[in-house]
Amino acid sequence: MVTIKQVSELAGVSSATVSRVINNTDTVKEKTRKQVLDAMEKLGYRHNVIAASLASNKTHTVGYVVPELHGSFFGAMMAGSEKVLRQADKHMFVVTGHSDEVLEKKEIEALLSRRCDALILHVEALSDDYLIDLASQNVPIVVVNRYIEEIGERCISLDNVLGGYLATQHLVDLGHKQIAYAAGALFKADGINRLIGHKKALRDGGLDFREEMVAEGNFQAYSGEKCIDELFDNNVTFTAIACANDEMASGAISALRKHNKRVPEDVSVIGFDNVDFATYLTPKLTTVDYPVREIGAMAASWILNQAYGDGKMSLQHILSPRVIVRGTTAKINADSTSD
């Protein structure tokens, strides 16, 4: 195995200079850096990250737990984090917990056993008590899309109740009185809270909440289509539908067309998240903005500060949503019906 000493001898520099090149510090002249890199290439030297981490007690790796890899939401969130970490020359180790308590715990333990310096956690099944206990240990963690009061300084989340409220309030303000709801999975906090906001907006708009106007999906596009089919199968009349996320909204629009309903002329549709593809649907999707890429970047910046900086950075813990009005919602058409 080629050693740093051999590289330094061939390059004609000290071992300390080789280490600075490997660690990409700014204190090495470009000419010297090239000499070292050329020597490393000629000798076939590969940096032993494991040995270096044992010496420095840092692996420069951040563990990342997400429920799944499917969909634009998690991709955008991880992209926001990855950009920040990459610029700081840190690596990201991603695992999936699939909203399962046993699996989420197993994956966290796996990341810790691999000596990740910090963790970014989007977990949905683990208890608050487990996360509070984890936060008391030595590894910096940040919890995304969830707020736990006891560790609130480590949490970043959106006000999902307000987001659900604003989505339905937009439909009420357009004059709709028969408003259906395509819910996300109702064992998840964001699914529950967005529905709570929907109910509150109906109440404040002088409308009754009716259970038959709600169909439950799972945040994936096909489930939005199934929600529409279920509402039609149950002969539910509606002129607008609020969807728990943009993927479900895209499925809902597809299903409405299958039932010969025009969007927004016959049925208005609003989504939630404002993911990238929302602007590529026809019509462009009216939605609630969830700055997920920015939240991912914020989580990574906080982790860098806590694990590698002075630990003084604070988080914006609860972000406020806003409605982005595009082409899938319109004022109520007196002739529209979904019978």
N, C-alpha and C positions, 0 to 999 in steps of 0.2 A: 504494500500500500504506500502510495506517495505521500510524503509528509510536507508540512509547511516549511520545515527546515530545508528540504531539497528544493522547493520552489524558490525560497529566498536566496539560496546559493546560486541557482541558475540565473535568477533575475538580477543578482548583485545588489540586493537590498536586505534589510533586517527582517527577521520573522515578524516583528511588530508591524512593519509596513505591510507585509503580506496580509496580516490579520485585518488591518484597516481597509485594505482593498476588498477583502472578502465581506466585511461588514458594511461596505459601501459608504464609508465616512467621507466628508468633504475636505479632509486635511491632506489628502494625497494629490500631488501634482499629476496632471493628465499624462505626461510622458512616463512617469514612474508607474502609474496605474497600468499603462499599456505594456510595459516591460513585465510586470507581474502577471497580467492576464495572458500574455504570450507564453510565459514560462509554464503557467498552469495548463494551458492547452497542449503544449509540447509534451509535458510529463503525464498528461491525462489525470490531473488532480481533480478530485471531487471533494467538496467541503463536507466534513462529517458533522451534520447538524446535531445528531444525538450527543456526540461527545461535547460539542460546543454548548449545548443546552445544559448538560450536567455541570459544566464549568461555570456558566453564567447564571444558572437557575432560571433561564428564560428560553422558551422554544420559539418565540415570535409567531405563535399560532393562536388564533382565536376560534373557539368552538362555536358552532351555530346550529341551533335546533329549530326546525320549522315543522309544521304539521305534515306538509307534503311538498313535492316539487312541482306539482301540476298547477297551471294557471298563471295569469299575468300578475296577480297580487304578490305572491311570494317571490317571483322572479324580479319584480321591480324593487322590492324591499331588500333582497340580497344584493342586487346590483348597486343600490345606494351604499350599502355597507362595504362591498368589495372594492369599490372605487377608492373610498377613504383608506381602507386597510392597505391596498396595493400601493398607494402613494406613500404610505409610511413603511413600506417594505415588510409588511406582515402578511401572513397567510391565513386563509379561512378554511376551516374543516367543517363541512356541512353534513348533518344527519337529519333523518326524519323521525318524528314521534307518532305520526298518524293518529293524533288525538286520543292516544291510549296511555293510561297512567303507567302501566308496567313498562311499556316500550319507551315512553318519555324518560322515565327514571333510568332505565338501562342505558339509553343513549347518552344521558348526562354523565353517568358513571364512566362510560367508555371514553368520553372526551376528557374527563378528569384524569383517567388512568393514562391517557396519552400526553399528559402534562400540558394541556392547553393553558395559556396564560390567563385567559378570561373567557366568558361565555356570553353570547347573545341568545336569549331564549324567547321563542314564540311557542309557548306550550299551553295546552287547553284542558288537559285532564288532571294534571298534578294539583294537589291541594295548595292553598295559600300557606299552610303551616310548613309544608315541605320546602317551598321557595323561601320563606322567611328563615328557616334553619340554614338553607344553602347560602343565603346572603350573609349569614353570620360567620361563615368560614373564610379562608384566606383568599379564595379566587374571586376577582371582581366579576359580577354578573349584572346584566341589564335585562329587564323583562319588557317585551314589546307587545303592544296591543292588549294590555291588561294592566289594571291598577290595583295594587294591594297597599292599603293605607300604611301598614307597619313598615313597608320598605318602599314607600312612595318615591323617595329620592332616587331609586333605581328603576323606575317604571316610566315608559313612554306609551301613551295610548291616545286614541281619538275619543271624543265625546260621542259615543255611538247612539245614545238616547237622543241627543240633540240632532245628530245626523238623520236618524229615522223620522224625527219630528219635522225637520226642514223639508225632507222629501215629500211627505204627505201634505204638509202645509202648502207647498207649491201647487199640488193638484187641487187642493181646496180653494186656493186663491184663483185658480183658473175656472172655478165654478162647478167642479165635479162633486157629485154627492154620492155616487155609487163607485166607491174606490176599493178595489181588491188589493190583496197583499200576498206576494210570493216570498215567504220567509226562508231565511237560511236555517241551517240545522239548529234546532231549539235546545240542544244540550250545550251549545257553545254560548259564551257570554255575549259576543257581538251579535249573534242571531237573536238572543233574548232582548238585548238592550235596544236594538233597532226596531223590534216589534213594539216594545214599550213606548218608544218615541212616536211610532205610527198611531198607536191607540190614543196617546195624549193629543196629537194633532187633530184627530177626528173629534175628540171631545171638545177641544177648544174651538173647533169649527162648527160646533152645534150638530155633529153627526153621531149616530150610534155605531158602536163597534159590534159587528156580527161575526161570530165564529165561522160561519159558512163562507165568508168572504176571504178567508185565509187558507192558503195551501202551503204546506211545508216542503222545502227542498233541501239541498245540501251545499249550496254555494257554487255548484257546477252548472254549466250551461244546459246540459240535458235535463236537469231537474227543473229549470225554469220552464222548459217546454212541457214537462209533465204537470207542473202546477197549472198552466193554462188549460191543458186537457182535462185535468180534474175539475176545474171550475166550470168548464163547459159541460162535462158529464153530469155535474150536479145542478145544471140549469141556473147557474148564478149569473145575474145581470150586473155588468160593470162597464163604466165608460173610461176608467183609468186603473192602472195597477202600479203600485210601488214594489220594486224588487230589492231583495236584500243585498245584491251586488250586481256588478255589470255583466258578469258571466250569465247569471240567471236572467237578466234583462235581455241579453242577446238571444237566449233560448226562447224566452217569452215572445219576443218579436217574431221569431221564426214560426212559432206555433200559432200566433194570431193570424199570420198570413195564410197558414194552412186552413184556418177556420174562416177564410175570406174576410178578415178584418184588416182595415187599413190603419197604419200608425203614422200620424196621430189623429187622422180624421175621424176614425171610429173609436179607437182606444188610445189614450195617452199612456206612455210608459216612461218611468224614471228608474234609473239604476243607482248604484252606490259604489264608490271607490275611485272613479275617474281614471281607470287604467288606460293604457295607450290605445287599445283598439276601439275605445268608445268613440273616437273621432273618425273611425273608418267604417262604421256601420252606416246603413242607409235607411232612414235619415240618421244624422249624427245623434248620439245618445245624450239626452239630458240626464244628469247624474249628480251625485253628491261627491265633492272632492275629498279624497282621503290622501294626504300627501305622503304616500307610503315610501317613495324613494327617499324623500327628505328624512323621514323617520328612520329608515335604515342607515342613512349617513350620520344622523345625529347619534344613534346608538353606537356606531363604530367610533365616532369621535370621542364619545364619553369613555368607551372602553380603552382607547389609546391613552387618554389622559389618566385614567385610574390605574392601568396596568404598567404604563411606561412613562407617564408624566408626573406632575406634582399632585394629582388627585384633587384639584380644586375646582374643576369644571362642574357646573350644575346643569341639569336637564330641564327642558320645557316639558313638564310631565303630562299635561292633558291638552291636546290640540283641538281647535274648533273647526268643524266642517263648514262647507258652504255649497250652495247649489250652483251648478254650472248649467245654464239653460241653453239647449241646442234644439234639435228638430223633432224629438219624439214626444213632446208634450204640446198641447194646444188648448185654447179655451173650449169649454164644453159645446158640443154641437147638439142642438135640440133634437135633431133627427137620429143621433147615434144611439145604438143599442147593441148589446151582446147577447140577446136572446137566441 
